[in-house]
Amino acid sequence: QEGSLARGRADVWQVLADPYVLIGTVEQMVETLQRLREQFGISYLQVMFDEIDVFAPVVARLAGT
């Protein structure tokens, strides 16, 4: 059991570190996107259609930055 628990934790950390996944508060997502822009030059991203309204505050915070 301990191995599967440790593996589960590693999977969670891998997901959180994945640059293709945004999880967190609006502020956390803004900070992550700004870091990814600085680190990798990312300037475009894709948002799933059913998440557009949820993601709108992130876009508003990033507008003009």
The 8 nearest C-alpha neighbors of each residue, nearest first, counted from 0:
[[1, 3, 2, 4, 5, 6, 7, 8],
 [0, 2, 4, 3, 5, 6, 7, 8],
 [3, 1, 5, 4, 0, 6, 7, 8],
 [2, 4, 6, 0, 5, 1, 7, 8],
 [3, 5, 7, 1, 6, 2, 0, 8],
 [6, 4, 8, 2, 7, 3, 1, 9],
 [5, 7, 3, 9, 4, 8, 2, 10],
 [8, 6, 4, 10, 5, 9, 3, 11],
 [9, 7, 11, 5, 10, 6, 12, 4],
 [8, 10, 6, 12, 11, 7, 13, 5],
 [9, 11, 13, 7, 8, 12, 14, 6],
 [10, 12, 8, 14, 13, 9, 15, 7],
 [13, 11, 15, 9, 14, 10, 16, 8],
 [14, 12, 10, 16, 11, 15, 9, 17],
 [13, 15, 17, 11, 12, 16, 10, 20],
 [14, 16, 12, 13, 17, 11, 20, 22],
 [17, 15, 13, 14, 12, 18, 20, 11],
 [16, 18, 14, 19, 15, 20, 13, 21],
 [19, 17, 20, 16, 35, 21, 15, 31],
 [20, 18, 17, 21, 14, 16, 44, 15],
 [21, 19, 18, 17, 22, 14, 15, 16],
 [22, 20, 28, 23, 19, 18, 15, 31],
 [23, 21, 20, 28, 24, 15, 27, 25],
 [24, 22, 27, 28, 25, 21, 26, 31],
 [23, 25, 27, 26, 28, 22, 29, 57],
 [24, 26, 28, 27, 57, 29, 23, 56],
 [25, 27, 29, 24, 28, 30, 57, 23],
 [28, 26, 24, 30, 29, 23, 25, 31],
 [27, 29, 31, 25, 30, 26, 23, 32],
 [30, 28, 26, 32, 31, 27, 57, 33],
 [31, 29, 27, 33, 28, 32, 34, 26],
 [30, 32, 28, 34, 29, 33, 27, 35],
 [33, 31, 35, 29, 34, 30, 36, 28],
 [32, 34, 36, 30, 31, 35, 29, 37],
 [33, 35, 31, 37, 32, 36, 38, 30],
 [36, 34, 38, 32, 37, 33, 39, 41],
 [35, 37, 40, 41, 33, 34, 39, 38],
 [36, 38, 34, 35, 40, 39, 33, 41],
 [37, 39, 35, 36, 34, 40, 41, 33],
 [40, 38, 41, 35, 36, 37, 34, 42],
 [39, 41, 36, 37, 38, 42, 35, 34],
 [42, 40, 36, 39, 43, 35, 37, 44],
 [41, 43, 36, 40, 44, 35, 32, 39],
 [44, 42, 41, 45, 36, 40, 32, 46],
 [45, 43, 46, 42, 41, 19, 32, 47],
 [44, 46, 47, 43, 48, 19, 51, 50],
 [47, 45, 48, 51, 50, 44, 54, 49],
 [46, 48, 50, 49, 45, 51, 54, 44],
 [47, 49, 50, 51, 46, 52, 45, 54],
 [48, 50, 47, 51, 52, 53, 46, 54],
 [51, 49, 53, 47, 48, 52, 54, 46],
 [52, 50, 54, 48, 53, 49, 55, 46],
 [53, 51, 55, 54, 50, 49, 56, 48],
 [54, 52, 50, 51, 55, 56, 49, 57],
 [53, 55, 51, 57, 52, 56, 50, 58],
 [54, 56, 58, 52, 57, 53, 51, 59],
 [57, 55, 59, 58, 54, 60, 25, 53],
 [58, 56, 60, 55, 59, 54, 25, 29],
 [59, 57, 61, 55, 56, 60, 62, 54],
 [58, 60, 56, 62, 57, 61, 55, 63],
 [61, 59, 57, 58, 62, 56, 29, 64],
 [62, 60, 58, 59, 64, 63, 57, 29],
 [63, 61, 59, 64, 60, 58, 57, 56],
 [62, 64, 61, 60, 59, 58, 57, 33],
 [63, 61, 62, 60, 33, 59, 58, 29]]
